[in-house]
């Protein structure tokens, strides 16, 4: 019977753990912004400015925590081109979610200031596309071939 050894390059578990818990904290903030009724914080029937800002900040914390954790998974190894493109895709997706989520505040949405900002279907579609870009970027950053069986 042969035992297979897994090549385990030097990784740093503390940043991986920190990234994981930072991401979970971001998920909590994102959930408070996206679904405040889950926490008995819903004060309005519409999605307003504060709610949009809170879920965008939560998404930013999720993205930063994922960046920290997945970068630490690479350890001392150099990241692949795919991983570098994935990290840039995460950043681009987050910028897209900010600009589409805050379109009314920036004066490009359906309700231009001084009217109350409105999170409409086009903005929700843009935020969804940005979140998809973030997810694809994270999938590209995972070091799939790093631990190979010998």
Phi and psi in radians as a Rosetta constraint file:
Dihedral C 1 N 2 CA 2 C 2 CIRCULARHARMONIC -1.767 0.35
Dihedral N 2 CA 2 C 2 N 3 CIRCULARHARMONIC 2.442 0.35
Dihedral C 2 N 3 CA 3 C 3 CIRCULARHARMONIC -1.779 0.35
Dihedral N 3 CA 3 C 3 N 4 CIRCULARHARMONIC 2.401 0.35
Dihedral C 3 N 4 CA 4 C 4 CIRCULARHARMONIC -1.674 0.35
Dihedral N 4 CA 4 C 4 N 5 CIRCULARHARMONIC 2.310 0.35
Dihedral C 4 N 5 CA 5 C 5 CIRCULARHARMONIC -1.672 0.35
Dihedral N 5 CA 5 C 5 N 6 CIRCULARHARMONIC 2.472 0.35
Dihedral C 5 N 6 CA 6 C 6 CIRCULARHARMONIC -1.759 0.35
Dihedral N 6 CA 6 C 6 N 7 CIRCULARHARMONIC 2.181 0.35
Dihedral C 6 N 7 CA 7 C 7 CIRCULARHARMONIC -1.222 0.35
Dihedral N 7 CA 7 C 7 N 8 CIRCULARHARMONIC 2.027 0.35
Dihedral C 7 N 8 CA 8 C 8 CIRCULARHARMONIC -2.058 0.35
Dihedral N 8 CA 8 C 8 N 9 CIRCULARHARMONIC 1.649 0.35
Dihedral C 8 N 9 CA 9 C 9 CIRCULARHARMONIC -1.160 0.35
Dihedral N 9 CA 9 C 9 N 10 CIRCULARHARMONIC 2.861 0.35
Dihedral C 9 N 10 CA 10 C 10 CIRCULARHARMONIC -1.134 0.35
Dihedral N 10 CA 10 C 10 N 11 CIRCULARHARMONIC 2.085 0.35
Dihedral C 10 N 11 CA 11 C 11 CIRCULARHARMONIC -2.067 0.35
Dihedral N 11 CA 11 C 11 N 12 CIRCULARHARMONIC 2.862 0.35
Dihedral C 11 N 12 CA 12 C 12 CIRCULARHARMONIC -2.019 0.35
Dihedral N 12 CA 12 C 12 N 13 CIRCULARHARMONIC 1.768 0.35
Dihedral C 12 N 13 CA 13 C 13 CIRCULARHARMONIC -1.194 0.35
Dihedral N 13 CA 13 C 13 N 14 CIRCULARHARMONIC -0.499 0.35
Dihedral C 13 N 14 CA 14 C 14 CIRCULARHARMONIC -1.109 0.35
Dihedral N 14 CA 14 C 14 N 15 CIRCULARHARMONIC -0.837 0.35
Dihedral C 14 N 15 CA 15 C 15 CIRCULARHARMONIC -1.141 0.35
Dihedral N 15 CA 15 C 15 N 16 CIRCULARHARMONIC -0.566 0.35
Dihedral C 15 N 16 CA 16 C 16 CIRCULARHARMONIC -1.131 0.35
Dihedral N 16 CA 16 C 16 N 17 CIRCULARHARMONIC -0.793 0.35
Dihedral C 16 N 17 CA 17 C 17 CIRCULARHARMONIC -1.113 0.35
Dihedral N 17 CA 17 C 17 N 18 CIRCULARHARMONIC -0.775 0.35
Dihedral C 17 N 18 CA 18 C 18 CIRCULARHARMONIC -1.056 0.35
Dihedral N 18 CA 18 C 18 N 19 CIRCULARHARMONIC -0.784 0.35
Dihedral C 18 N 19 CA 19 C 19 CIRCULARHARMONIC -1.064 0.35
Dihedral N 19 CA 19 C 19 N 20 CIRCULARHARMONIC -0.690 0.35
Dihedral C 19 N 20 CA 20 C 20 CIRCULARHARMONIC -1.121 0.35
Dihedral N 20 CA 20 C 20 N 21 CIRCULARHARMONIC -0.847 0.35
Dihedral C 20 N 21 CA 21 C 21 CIRCULARHARMONIC -1.236 0.35
Dihedral N 21 CA 21 C 21 N 22 CIRCULARHARMONIC -0.563 0.35
Dihedral C 21 N 22 CA 22 C 22 CIRCULARHARMONIC -1.141 0.35
Dihedral N 22 CA 22 C 22 N 23 CIRCULARHARMONIC -0.685 0.35
Dihedral C 22 N 23 CA 23 C 23 CIRCULARHARMONIC -1.131 0.35
Dihedral N 23 CA 23 C 23 N 24 CIRCULARHARMONIC -0.733 0.35
Dihedral C 23 N 24 CA 24 C 24 CIRCULARHARMONIC -1.109 0.35
Dihedral N 24 CA 24 C 24 N 25 CIRCULARHARMONIC -0.669 0.35
Dihedral C 24 N 25 CA 25 C 25 CIRCULARHARMONIC -1.098 0.35
Dihedral N 25 CA 25 C 25 N 26 CIRCULARHARMONIC -0.730 0.35
Dihedral C 25 N 26 CA 26 C 26 CIRCULARHARMONIC -1.094 0.35
Dihedral N 26 CA 26 C 26 N 27 CIRCULARHARMONIC -0.641 0.35
Dihedral C 26 N 27 CA 27 C 27 CIRCULARHARMONIC -1.119 0.35
Dihedral N 27 CA 27 C 27 N 28 CIRCULARHARMONIC -0.666 0.35
Dihedral C 27 N 28 CA 28 C 28 CIRCULARHARMONIC -1.104 0.35
Dihedral N 28 CA 28 C 28 N 29 CIRCULARHARMONIC -0.829 0.35
Dihedral C 28 N 29 CA 29 C 29 CIRCULARHARMONIC -1.103 0.35
Dihedral N 29 CA 29 C 29 N 30 CIRCULARHARMONIC -0.757 0.35
Dihedral C 29 N 30 CA 30 C 30 CIRCULARHARMONIC -1.048 0.35
Dihedral N 30 CA 30 C 30 N 31 CIRCULARHARMONIC -0.741 0.35
Dihedral C 30 N 31 CA 31 C 31 CIRCULARHARMONIC -1.137 0.35
Dihedral N 31 CA 31 C 31 N 32 CIRCULARHARMONIC -0.671 0.35
Dihedral C 31 N 32 CA 32 C 32 CIRCULARHARMONIC -1.091 0.35
Dihedral N 32 CA 32 C 32 N 33 CIRCULARHARMONIC -0.690 0.35
Dihedral C 32 N 33 CA 33 C 33 CIRCULARHARMONIC -1.298 0.35
Dihedral N 33 CA 33 C 33 N 34 CIRCULARHARMONIC -0.724 0.35
Dihedral C 33 N 34 CA 34 C 34 CIRCULARHARMONIC -1.352 0.35
Dihedral N 34 CA 34 C 34 N 35 CIRCULARHARMONIC -0.688 0.35
Dihedral C 34 N 35 CA 35 C 35 CIRCULARHARMONIC -2.320 0.35
Dihedral N 35 CA 35 C 35 N 36 CIRCULARHARMONIC 1.255 0.35
Dihedral C 35 N 36 CA 36 C 36 CIRCULARHARMONIC -1.147 0.35
Dihedral N 36 CA 36 C 36 N 37 CIRCULARHARMONIC -0.364 0.35
Dihedral C 36 N 37 CA 37 C 37 CIRCULARHARMONIC -1.159 0.35
Dihedral N 37 CA 37 C 37 N 38 CIRCULARHARMONIC -0.384 0.35
Dihedral C 37 N 38 CA 38 C 38 CIRCULARHARMONIC -1.135 0.35
Dihedral N 38 CA 38 C 38 N 39 CIRCULARHARMONIC -0.433 0.35
Dihedral C 38 N 39 CA 39 C 39 CIRCULARHARMONIC -1.973 0.35
Dihedral N 39 CA 39 C 39 N 40 CIRCULARHARMONIC 0.263 0.35
Dihedral C 39 N 40 CA 40 C 40 CIRCULARHARMONIC 0.973 0.35
Dihedral N 40 CA 40 C 40 N 41 CIRCULARHARMONIC 0.708 0.35
Dihedral C 40 N 41 CA 41 C 41 CIRCULARHARMONIC -2.014 0.35
Dihedral N 41 CA 41 C 41 N 42 CIRCULARHARMONIC 0.119 0.35
Dihedral C 41 N 42 CA 42 C 42 CIRCULARHARMONIC -1.327 0.35
Dihedral N 42 CA 42 C 42 N 43 CIRCULARHARMONIC 2.046 0.35
Dihedral C 42 N 43 CA 43 C 43 CIRCULARHARMONIC -1.985 0.35
Dihedral N 43 CA 43 C 43 N 44 CIRCULARHARMONIC -0.071 0.35
Dihedral C 43 N 44 CA 44 C 44 CIRCULARHARMONIC -2.575 0.35
Dihedral N 44 CA 44 C 44 N 45 CIRCULARHARMONIC 2.563 0.35
Dihedral C 44 N 45 CA 45 C 45 CIRCULARHARMONIC -1.320 0.35
Dihedral N 45 CA 45 C 45 N 46 CIRCULARHARMONIC -0.239 0.35
Dihedral C 45 N 46 CA 46 C 46 CIRCULARHARMONIC -1.877 0.35
Dihedral N 46 CA 46 C 46 N 47 CIRCULARHARMONIC 2.846 0.35
Dihedral C 46 N 47 CA 47 C 47 CIRCULARHARMONIC -1.515 0.35
Dihedral N 47 CA 47 C 47 N 48 CIRCULARHARMONIC 1.941 0.35
Dihedral C 47 N 48 CA 48 C 48 CIRCULARHARMONIC -1.761 0.35
Dihedral N 48 CA 48 C 48 N 49 CIRCULARHARMONIC -3.028 0.35
Dihedral C 48 N 49 CA 49 C 49 CIRCULARHARMONIC -1.044 0.35
Dihedral N 49 CA 49 C 49 N 50 CIRCULARHARMONIC -0.858 0.35
Dihedral C 49 N 50 CA 50 C 50 CIRCULARHARMONIC -1.093 0.35
Dihedral N 50 CA 50 C 50 N 51 CIRCULARHARMONIC -0.721 0.35
Dihedral C 50 N 51 CA 51 C 51 CIRCULARHARMONIC -1.113 0.35
Dihedral N 51 CA 51 C 51 N 52 CIRCULARHARMONIC -0.726 0.35
Dihedral C 51 N 52 CA 52 C 52 CIRCULARHARMONIC -1.100 0.35
Dihedral N 52 CA 52 C 52 N 53 CIRCULARHARMONIC -0.798 0.35
Dihedral C 52 N 53 CA 53 C 53 CIRCULARHARMONIC -1.097 0.35
Dihedral N 53 CA 53 C 53 N 54 CIRCULARHARMONIC -0.726 0.35
Dihedral C 53 N 54 CA 54 C 54 CIRCULARHARMONIC -1.123 0.35
Dihedral N 54 CA 54 C 54 N 55 CIRCULARHARMONIC -0.783 0.35
Dihedral C 54 N 55 CA 55 C 55 CIRCULARHARMONIC -1.276 0.35
Dihedral N 55 CA 55 C 55 N 56 CIRCULARHARMONIC -0.460 0.35
Dihedral C 55 N 56 CA 56 C 56 CIRCULARHARMONIC -1.249 0.35
Dihedral N 56 CA 56 C 56 N 57 CIRCULARHARMONIC -0.661 0.35
Dihedral C 56 N 57 CA 57 C 57 CIRCULARHARMONIC -1.134 0.35
Dihedral N 57 CA 57 C 57 N 58 CIRCULARHARMONIC -0.738 0.35
Dihedral C 57 N 58 CA 58 C 58 CIRCULARHARMONIC -1.046 0.35
Dihedral N 58 CA 58 C 58 N 59 CIRCULARHARMONIC -0.725 0.35
Dihedral C 58 N 59 CA 59 C 59 CIRCULARHARMONIC -1.145 0.35
Dihedral N 59 CA 59 C 59 N 60 CIRCULARHARMONIC -0.616 0.35
Dihedral C 59 N 60 CA 60 C 60 CIRCULARHARMONIC -1.144 0.35
Dihedral N 60 CA 60 C 60 N 61 CIRCULARHARMONIC -0.694 0.35
Dihedral C 60 N 61 CA 61 C 61 CIRCULARHARMONIC -1.170 0.35
Dihedral N 61 CA 61 C 61 N 62 CIRCULARHARMONIC -0.688 0.35
Dihedral C 61 N 62 CA 62 C 62 CIRCULARHARMONIC -1.051 0.35
Dihedral N 62 CA 62 C 62 N 63 CIRCULARHARMONIC -0.794 0.35
Dihedral C 62 N 63 CA 63 C 63 CIRCULARHARMONIC -1.121 0.35
Dihedral N 63 CA 63 C 63 N 64 CIRCULARHARMONIC -0.736 0.35
Dihedral C 63 N 64 CA 64 C 64 CIRCULARHARMONIC -1.167 0.35
Dihedral N 64 CA 64 C 64 N 65 CIRCULARHARMONIC -0.743 0.35
Dihedral C 64 N 65 CA 65 C 65 CIRCULARHARMONIC -1.107 0.35
Dihedral N 65 CA 65 C 65 N 66 CIRCULARHARMONIC -0.712 0.35
Dihedral C 65 N 66 CA 66 C 66 CIRCULARHARMONIC -1.129 0.35
Dihedral N 66 CA 66 C 66 N 67 CIRCULARHARMONIC -0.688 0.35
Dihedral C 66 N 67 CA 67 C 67 CIRCULARHARMONIC -1.060 0.35
Dihedral N 67 CA 67 C 67 N 68 CIRCULARHARMONIC -0.834 0.35
Dihedral C 67 N 68 CA 68 C 68 CIRCULARHARMONIC -1.074 0.35
Dihedral N 68 CA 68 C 68 N 69 CIRCULARHARMONIC -0.845 0.35
Dihedral C 68 N 69 CA 69 C 69 CIRCULARHARMONIC -1.141 0.35
Dihedral N 69 CA 69 C 69 N 70 CIRCULARHARMONIC -0.805 0.35
Dihedral C 69 N 70 CA 70 C 70 CIRCULARHARMONIC -1.266 0.35
Dihedral N 70 CA 70 C 70 N 71 CIRCULARHARMONIC -0.560 0.35
Dihedral C 70 N 71 CA 71 C 71 CIRCULARHARMONIC -1.160 0.35
Dihedral N 71 CA 71 C 71 N 72 CIRCULARHARMONIC -0.677 0.35
Dihedral C 71 N 72 CA 72 C 72 CIRCULARHARMONIC -1.181 0.35
Dihedral N 72 CA 72 C 72 N 73 CIRCULARHARMONIC -0.479 0.35
Dihedral C 72 N 73 CA 73 C 73 CIRCULARHARMONIC -1.098 0.35
Dihedral N 73 CA 73 C 73 N 74 CIRCULARHARMONIC -0.464 0.35
Dihedral C 73 N 74 CA 74 C 74 CIRCULARHARMONIC -1.285 0.35
Dihedral N 74 CA 74 C 74 N 75 CIRCULARHARMONIC -0.352 0.35
Dihedral C 74 N 75 CA 75 C 75 CIRCULARHARMONIC 1.052 0.35
Dihedral N 75 CA 75 C 75 N 76 CIRCULARHARMONIC -2.314 0.35
Dihedral C 75 N 76 CA 76 C 76 CIRCULARHARMONIC -1.453 0.35
Dihedral N 76 CA 76 C 76 N 77 CIRCULARHARMONIC -0.168 0.35
Dihedral C 76 N 77 CA 77 C 77 CIRCULARHARMONIC -1.275 0.35
Dihedral N 77 CA 77 C 77 N 78 CIRCULARHARMONIC 2.643 0.35
Dihedral C 77 N 78 CA 78 C 78 CIRCULARHARMONIC -1.343 0.35
Dihedral N 78 CA 78 C 78 N 79 CIRCULARHARMONIC 2.403 0.35
Dihedral C 78 N 79 CA 79 C 79 CIRCULARHARMONIC -1.217 0.35
Dihedral N 79 CA 79 C 79 N 80 CIRCULARHARMONIC 2.598 0.35
Dihedral C 79 N 80 CA 80 C 80 CIRCULARHARMONIC -1.344 0.35
Dihedral N 80 CA 80 C 80 N 81 CIRCULARHARMONIC 2.930 0.35
Dihedral C 80 N 81 CA 81 C 81 CIRCULARHARMONIC -1.103 0.35
Dihedral N 81 CA 81 C 81 N 82 CIRCULARHARMONIC -0.678 0.35
Dihedral C 81 N 82 CA 82 C 82 CIRCULARHARMONIC -1.053 0.35
Dihedral N 82 CA 82 C 82 N 83 CIRCULARHARMONIC -0.719 0.35
Dihedral C 82 N 83 CA 83 C 83 CIRCULARHARMONIC -1.179 0.35
Dihedral N 83 CA 83 C 83 N 84 CIRCULARHARMONIC -0.693 0.35
Dihedral C 83 N 84 CA 84 C 84 CIRCULARHARMONIC -1.130 0.35
Dihedral N 84 CA 84 C 84 N 85 CIRCULARHARMONIC -0.724 0.35
Dihedral C 84 N 85 CA 85 C 85 CIRCULARHARMONIC -1.123 0.35
Dihedral N 85 CA 85 C 85 N 86 CIRCULARHARMONIC -0.678 0.35
Dihedral C 85 N 86 CA 86 C 86 CIRCULARHARMONIC -1.085 0.35
Dihedral N 86 CA 86 C 86 N 87 CIRCULARHARMONIC -0.742 0.35
Dihedral C 86 N 87 CA 87 C 87 CIRCULARHARMONIC -1.144 0.35
Dihedral N 87 CA 87 C 87 N 88 CIRCULARHARMONIC -0.642 0.35
Dihedral C 87 N 88 CA 88 C 88 CIRCULARHARMONIC -1.223 0.35
Dihedral N 88 CA 88 C 88 N 89 CIRCULARHARMONIC -0.572 0.35
Dihedral C 88 N 89 CA 89 C 89 CIRCULARHARMONIC -1.173 0.35
Dihedral N 89 CA 89 C 89 N 90 CIRCULARHARMONIC -0.629 0.35
Dihedral C 89 N 90 CA 90 C 90 CIRCULARHARMONIC -1.074 0.35
Dihedral N 90 CA 90 C 90 N 91 CIRCULARHARMONIC -0.830 0.35
Dihedral C 90 N 91 CA 91 C 91 CIRCULARHARMONIC -1.111 0.35
Dihedral N 91 CA 91 C 91 N 92 CIRCULARHARMONIC -0.731 0.35
Dihedral C 91 N 92 CA 92 C 92 CIRCULARHARMONIC -1.129 0.35
Dihedral N 92 CA 92 C 92 N 93 CIRCULARHARMONIC -0.722 0.35
Dihedral C 92 N 93 CA 93 C 93 CIRCULARHARMONIC -1.100 0.35
Dihedral N 93 CA 93 C 93 N 94 CIRCULARHARMONIC -0.665 0.35
Dihedral C 93 N 94 CA 94 C 94 CIRCULARHARMONIC -1.186 0.35
Dihedral N 94 CA 94 C 94 N 95 CIRCULARHARMONIC -0.715 0.35
Dihedral C 94 N 95 CA 95 C 95 CIRCULARHARMONIC -1.080 0.35
Dihedral N 95 CA 95 C 95 N 96 CIRCULARHARMONIC -0.722 0.35
Dihedral C 95 N 96 CA 96 C 96 CIRCULARHARMONIC -1.080 0.35
Dihedral N 96 CA 96 C 96 N 97 CIRCULARHARMONIC -0.737 0.35
Dihedral C 96 N 97 CA 97 C 97 CIRCULARHARMONIC -1.148 0.35
Dihedral N 97 CA 97 C 97 N 98 CIRCULARHARMONIC -0.649 0.35
Dihedral C 97 N 98 CA 98 C 98 CIRCULARHARMONIC -1.122 0.35
Dihedral N 98 CA 98 C 98 N 99 CIRCULARHARMONIC -0.846 0.35
Dihedral C 98 N 99 CA 99 C 99 CIRCULARHARMONIC -1.220 0.35
Dihedral N 99 CA 99 C 99 N 100 CIRCULARHARMONIC -0.588 0.35
Dihedral C 99 N 100 CA 100 C 100 CIRCULARHARMONIC -1.377 0.35
Dihedral N 100 CA 100 C 100 N 101 CIRCULARHARMONIC -0.638 0.35
Dihedral C 100 N 101 CA 101 C 101 CIRCULARHARMONIC -1.188 0.35
Dihedral N 101 CA 101 C 101 N 102 CIRCULARHARMONIC -0.586 0.35
Dihedral C 101 N 102 CA 102 C 102 CIRCULARHARMONIC -1.836 0.35
Dihedral N 102 CA 102 C 102 N 103 CIRCULARHARMONIC 0.413 0.35
Dihedral C 102 N 103 CA 103 C 103 CIRCULARHARMONIC -1.018 0.35
Dihedral N 103 CA 103 C 103 N 104 CIRCULARHARMONIC -0.696 0.35
Dihedral C 103 N 104 CA 104 C 104 CIRCULARHARMONIC -1.136 0.35
Dihedral N 104 CA 104 C 104 N 105 CIRCULARHARMONIC -0.670 0.35
Dihedral C 104 N 105 CA 105 C 105 CIRCULARHARMONIC -1.189 0.35
Dihedral N 105 CA 105 C 105 N 106 CIRCULARHARMONIC -0.630 0.35
Dihedral C 105 N 106 CA 106 C 106 CIRCULARHARMONIC -1.397 0.35
Dihedral N 106 CA 106 C 106 N 107 CIRCULARHARMONIC -0.068 0.35
Dihedral C 106 N 107 CA 107 C 107 CIRCULARHARMONIC 1.488 0.35
Dihedral N 107 CA 107 C 107 N 108 CIRCULARHARMONIC 0.304 0.35
Dihedral C 107 N 108 CA 108 C 108 CIRCULARHARMONIC -1.992 0.35
Dihedral N 108 CA 108 C 108 N 109 CIRCULARHARMONIC 0.065 0.35
Dihedral C 108 N 109 CA 109 C 109 CIRCULARHARMONIC -1.701 0.35
Dihedral N 109 CA 109 C 109 N 110 CIRCULARHARMONIC -2.851 0.35
Dihedral C 109 N 110 CA 110 C 110 CIRCULARHARMONIC -1.418 0.35
Dihedral N 110 CA 110 C 110 N 111 CIRCULARHARMONIC -0.467 0.35
Dihedral C 110 N 111 CA 111 C 111 CIRCULARHARMONIC -2.042 0.35
Dihedral N 111 CA 111 C 111 N 112 CIRCULARHARMONIC 1.698 0.35
Dihedral C 111 N 112 CA 112 C 112 CIRCULARHARMONIC -1.403 0.35
Dihedral N 112 CA 112 C 112 N 113 CIRCULARHARMONIC 2.481 0.35
Dihedral C 112 N 113 CA 113 C 113 CIRCULARHARMONIC -0.943 0.35
Dihedral N 113 CA 113 C 113 N 114 CIRCULARHARMONIC 2.524 0.35
Dihedral C 113 N 114 CA 114 C 114 CIRCULARHARMONIC -1.573 0.35
Dihedral N 114 CA 114 C 114 N 115 CIRCULARHARMONIC 0.151 0.35
Dihedral C 114 N 115 CA 115 C 115 CIRCULARHARMONIC -1.187 0.35
Dihedral N 115 CA 115 C 115 N 116 CIRCULARHARMONIC 2.804 0.35
Dihedral C 115 N 116 CA 116 C 116 CIRCULARHARMONIC -1.190 0.35
Dihedral N 116 CA 116 C 116 N 117 CIRCULARHARMONIC 2.252 0.35
Dihedral C 116 N 117 CA 117 C 117 CIRCULARHARMONIC -1.012 0.35
Dihedral N 117 CA 117 C 117 N 118 CIRCULARHARMONIC 2.506 0.35
Dihedral C 117 N 118 CA 118 C 118 CIRCULARHARMONIC -2.230 0.35
Dihedral N 118 CA 118 C 118 N 119 CIRCULARHARMONIC 2.284 0.35
Dihedral C 118 N 119 CA 119 C 119 CIRCULARHARMONIC -1.666 0.35
Dihedral N 119 CA 119 C 119 N 120 CIRCULARHARMONIC 1.644 0.35
Dihedral C 119 N 120 CA 120 C 120 CIRCULARHARMONIC -1.629 0.35
Dihedral N 120 CA 120 C 120 N 121 CIRCULARHARMONIC -3.070 0.35
Dihedral C 120 N 121 CA 121 C 121 CIRCULARHARMONIC -1.144 0.35
Dihedral N 121 CA 121 C 121 N 122 CIRCULARHARMONIC -0.595 0.35
Dihedral C 121 N 122 CA 122 C 122 CIRCULARHARMONIC -1.192 0.35
Dihedral N 122 CA 122 C 122 N 123 CIRCULARHARMONIC -0.691 0.35
Dihedral C 122 N 123 CA 123 C 123 CIRCULARHARMONIC -1.166 0.35
Dihedral N 123 CA 123 C 123 N 124 CIRCULARHARMONIC -0.698 0.35
Dihedral C 123 N 124 CA 124 C 124 CIRCULARHARMONIC -1.089 0.35
Dihedral N 124 CA 124 C 124 N 125 CIRCULARHARMONIC -0.664 0.35
Dihedral C 124 N 125 CA 125 C 125 CIRCULARHARMONIC -1.136 0.35
Dihedral N 125 CA 125 C 125 N 126 CIRCULARHARMONIC -0.769 0.35
Dihedral C 125 N 126 CA 126 C 126 CIRCULARHARMONIC -1.096 0.35
Dihedral N 126 CA 126 C 126 N 127 CIRCULARHARMONIC -0.723 0.35
Dihedral C 126 N 127 CA 127 C 127 CIRCULARHARMONIC -1.139 0.35
Dihedral N 127 CA 127 C 127 N 128 CIRCULARHARMONIC -0.696 0.35
Dihedral C 127 N 128 CA 128 C 128 CIRCULARHARMONIC -1.105 0.35
Dihedral N 128 CA 128 C 128 N 129 CIRCULARHARMONIC -0.700 0.35
Dihedral C 128 N 129 CA 129 C 129 CIRCULARHARMONIC -1.133 0.35
Dihedral N 129 CA 129 C 129 N 130 CIRCULARHARMONIC -0.734 0.35
Dihedral C 129 N 130 CA 130 C 130 CIRCULARHARMONIC -1.102 0.35
Dihedral N 130 CA 130 C 130 N 131 CIRCULARHARMONIC -0.723 0.35
Dihedral C 130 N 131 CA 131 C 131 CIRCULARHARMONIC -1.146 0.35
Dihedral N 131 CA 131 C 131 N 132 CIRCULARHARMONIC -0.615 0.35
Dihedral C 131 N 132 CA 132 C 132 CIRCULARHARMONIC -1.140 0.35
Dihedral N 132 CA 132 C 132 N 133 CIRCULARHARMONIC -0.684 0.35
Dihedral C 132 N 133 CA 133 C 133 CIRCULARHARMONIC -1.107 0.35
Dihedral N 133 CA 133 C 133 N 134 CIRCULARHARMONIC -0.704 0.35
Dihedral C 133 N 134 CA 134 C 134 CIRCULARHARMONIC -1.087 0.35
Dihedral N 134 CA 134 C 134 N 135 CIRCULARHARMONIC -0.778 0.35
Dihedral C 134 N 135 CA 135 C 135 CIRCULARHARMONIC -1.112 0.35
Dihedral N 135 CA 135 C 135 N 136 CIRCULARHARMONIC -0.751 0.35
Dihedral C 135 N 136 CA 136 C 136 CIRCULARHARMONIC -1.120 0.35
Dihedral N 136 CA 136 C 136 N 137 CIRCULARHARMONIC -0.701 0.35
Dihedral C 136 N 137 CA 137 C 137 CIRCULARHARMONIC -1.072 0.35
Dihedral N 137 CA 137 C 137 N 138 CIRCULARHARMONIC -0.736 0.35
Dihedral C 137 N 138 CA 138 C 138 CIRCULARHARMONIC -1.133 0.35
Dihedral N 138 CA 138 C 138 N 139 CIRCULARHARMONIC -0.695 0.35
Dihedral C 138 N 139 CA 139 C 139 CIRCULARHARMONIC -1.112 0.35
Dihedral N 139 CA 139 C 139 N 140 CIRCULARHARMONIC -0.592 0.35
Dihedral C 139 N 140 CA 140 C 140 CIRCULARHARMONIC -1.277 0.35
Dihedral N 140 CA 140 C 140 N 141 CIRCULARHARMONIC -0.387 0.35
Dihedral C 140 N 141 CA 141 C 141 CIRCULARHARMONIC -1.496 0.35
Dihedral N 141 CA 141 C 141 N 142 CIRCULARHARMONIC -0.319 0.35
Dihedral C 141 N 142 CA 142 C 142 CIRCULARHARMONIC -1.096 0.35
Dihedral N 142 CA 142 C 142 N 143 CIRCULARHARMONIC 2.284 0.35
Dihedral C 142 N 143 CA 143 C 143 CIRCULARHARMONIC -1.396 0.35
Dihedral N 143 CA 143 C 143 N 144 CIRCULARHARMONIC 1.387 0.35
Dihedral C 143 N 144 CA 144 C 144 CIRCULARHARMONIC -1.083 0.35
Dihedral N 144 CA 144 C 144 N 145 CIRCULARHARMONIC -0.828 0.35
Dihedral C 144 N 145 CA 145 C 145 CIRCULARHARMONIC -1.589 0.35
Dihedral N 145 CA 145 C 145 N 146 CIRCULARHARMONIC 0.240 0.35
Dihedral C 145 N 146 CA 146 C 146 CIRCULARHARMONIC -1.241 0.35
Dihedral N 146 CA 146 C 146 N 147 CIRCULARHARMONIC -0.735 0.35
Dihedral C 146 N 147 CA 147 C 147 CIRCULARHARMONIC -1.820 0.35
Dihedral N 147 CA 147 C 147 N 148 CIRCULARHARMONIC 1.768 0.35
Dihedral C 147 N 148 CA 148 C 148 CIRCULARHARMONIC -1.884 0.35
Dihedral N 148 CA 148 C 148 N 149 CIRCULARHARMONIC 2.475 0.35
Dihedral C 148 N 149 CA 149 C 149 CIRCULARHARMONIC -1.403 0.35
Dihedral N 149 CA 149 C 149 N 150 CIRCULARHARMONIC 2.450 0.35
